[in-house]
Amino acid sequence: READASRRAVAADVASRNAPTQEEIQRGLSGHITCILIGEDHGRVYVGTAEGQVLVFTSEAGFPVQRWINNPDDPSAVTCVSAATASGLLVVGTQEGAVHLYSLGQLRIAGSINIARLLFEGEPAAQGAALKHVRLFTIPSSPKLPLTLMTVDIASRMRLWGLGIHDKSGKLDELKLLLDGGQLR
């Protein structure tokens, strides 16, 4: 019961900060839904949009919109969403090849990785950089990198990244490209 009460209190706090208005809901929250994730562990449904937002619905009666999240520095379409309950992170991949990490509890930004900028710096366009799949799992590559992020872009290039999250702030602390697997054929 305490866990449910705590979850509802966190949900109310989160909702009060960035929830759509009734007018926005009636007008429609997106012109194009791009991906969906059911987060049973947190009682939420995450819906990625072409407008670069993730709409967060609760699993309460009627599935009300709890809030929406987006990265103001990356308005590109959300292409994939994944949750890693063990690490407490929501992972969002975008059309521009960026990964945004959000804490599952508060839905606050924990960090961003602009893969296209990291790997294709100096090239006029990072063709094929749009992300198709993202998965975060707790397989450490080193003591400083306890999480592993797998990304697959639209050209089927798979990469593994080692991540470290700061214990106190919950922010992305370390990042290392572990494997650039090239194209999967």
C-alpha positions in Angstrom: 0.0 0.0 0.0 2.8 2.4 0.9 4.4 1.7 -2.5 1.1 2.5 -4.3 0.6 5.7 -2.3 4.2 6.7 -3.0 3.8 6.0 -6.7 0.6 8.1 -6.8 2.3 11.0 -5.0 5.2 10.9 -7.5 2.8 10.7 -10.4 0.8 13.7 -9.1 4.0 15.7 -8.7 5.2 14.8 -12.1 1.9 15.5 -13.7 1.6 19.0 -12.2 4.9 20.1 -14.0 4.3 19.2 -17.6 0.8 17.8 -18.3 -1.1 18.9 -21.4 -4.2 21.1 -20.9 -7.7 19.8 -21.7 -7.7 22.0 -24.8 -4.5 20.4 -26.0 -6.0 16.9 -25.4 -9.2 17.8 -27.3 -7.2 19.3 -30.2 -5.1 16.1 -30.5 -1.7 15.4 -29.0 0.0 14.2 -32.1 -0.4 14.1 -35.9 1.6 10.9 -36.1 2.3 8.2 -33.5 5.7 6.5 -34.1 6.2 4.0 -31.3 4.5 2.6 -28.2 5.9 1.1 -25.0 3.8 -0.5 -22.2 5.6 0.1 -18.9 3.8 -2.3 -16.6 6.3 -1.9 -13.8 5.4 1.8 -13.5 1.8 1.6 -14.6 2.4 3.7 -17.6 2.1 3.7 -21.4 4.7 5.7 -23.4 3.8 6.9 -26.9 6.5 8.4 -29.2 5.4 11.1 -31.7 6.7 12.6 -34.9 6.7 16.0 -33.1 9.5 14.8 -30.8 7.5 14.1 -27.7 6.8 11.1 -25.6 3.3 11.1 -24.2 3.0 9.4 -20.9 -0.3 7.9 -20.0 -1.1 6.2 -16.6 -2.8 2.8 -16.4 -5.6 4.2 -14.3 -9.2 4.1 -15.5 -9.5 5.9 -18.8 -5.7 6.0 -19.3 -5.3 9.8 -18.6 -2.3 11.6 -20.0 0.1 12.0 -17.1 2.5 14.3 -18.9 4.6 14.6 -22.0 8.4 14.8 -22.2 10.7 16.1 -24.9 14.2 17.4 -25.3 14.0 21.0 -26.3 17.4 20.7 -28.0 16.2 17.9 -30.3 12.8 18.4 -31.8 13.2 15.5 -34.2 10.7 12.6 -34.3 10.9 9.9 -31.6 11.6 6.6 -33.4 11.9 4.1 -30.5 11.4 3.9 -26.8 12.6 1.4 -24.2 12.5 1.2 -20.4 15.1 -0.4 -18.3 13.5 -0.9 -14.9 16.6 -2.3 -13.2 18.5 1.0 -14.0 15.4 3.2 -13.5 15.8 4.8 -17.0 13.6 5.5 -20.0 15.5 5.5 -23.3 14.3 7.5 -26.2 15.8 7.3 -29.7 15.2 9.9 -32.4 15.2 10.5 -36.1 18.4 12.6 -35.8 20.3 9.8 -34.2 20.2 11.0 -30.6 19.4 9.0 -27.4 17.8 10.8 -24.5 17.7 9.2 -21.1 15.0 10.0 -18.5 14.6 8.8 -14.9 11.6 6.6 -14.7 10.6 7.9 -11.3 10.5 11.6 -12.0 10.6 11.6 -15.8 13.5 14.1 -15.7 16.3 14.2 -18.3 19.3 12.1 -17.1 21.4 12.7 -20.2 21.6 12.8 -24.0 23.9 11.1 -26.5 24.0 12.6 -30.0 25.3 9.5 -31.8 25.2 11.2 -35.2 27.4 14.0 -33.9 29.8 11.7 -32.1 30.3 9.3 -35.0 29.9 11.4 -38.1 31.5 14.7 -37.0 32.7 16.7 -40.1 30.4 14.9 -42.5 27.7 17.0 -44.2 24.9 14.6 -43.2 24.8 11.5 -41.0 22.9 9.4 -43.5 21.3 6.4 -41.8 21.7 7.9 -38.3 18.0 7.6 -37.4 17.6 5.1 -34.6 15.4 2.1 -35.1 16.0 0.2 -31.8 17.4 1.1 -28.4 17.8 -1.2 -25.4 19.5 -0.6 -22.1 20.6 -3.4 -19.9 22.6 -4.0 -16.8 25.6 -5.8 -18.2 28.7 -3.9 -17.0 31.6 -3.4 -19.3 33.7 -2.1 -16.4 33.1 -0.9 -12.8 32.6 2.7 -14.1 30.3 1.5 -16.9 27.6 -0.7 -15.2 25.1 -0.2 -18.0 25.2 -1.2 -21.7 23.1 0.6 -24.3 22.5 -1.1 -27.7 21.5 1.1 -30.6 20.5 0.0 -34.1 20.1 2.7 -36.7 18.0 2.7 -39.8 20.9 1.3 -41.9 21.0 -1.7 -39.4 24.3 -0.6 -37.8 24.5 -2.0 -34.3 26.5 -0.3 -31.6 27.1 -1.1 -28.0 27.8 1.8 -25.5 29.0 1.6 -21.9 27.2 4.0 -19.7 27.8 5.3 -16.2 25.1 7.1 -14.2 26.1 9.4 -11.3 24.8 7.8 -8.1 23.5 11.0 -6.5 22.4 13.1 -9.4 21.1 10.3 -11.6 22.7 12.0 -14.6 24.8 10.4 -17.4 28.4 10.5 -16.1 30.4 8.2 -18.4 30.1 7.1 -22.0 32.2 4.8 -24.1 31.6 3.2 -27.5 32.3 -0.5 -26.8 31.4 -2.0 -30.2 30.7 -0.6 -33.6 29.3 -3.7 -35.3 28.8 -2.3 -38.7 25.8 -3.4 -40.7 23.9 -6.5 -39.7 23.0 -8.5 -42.8 
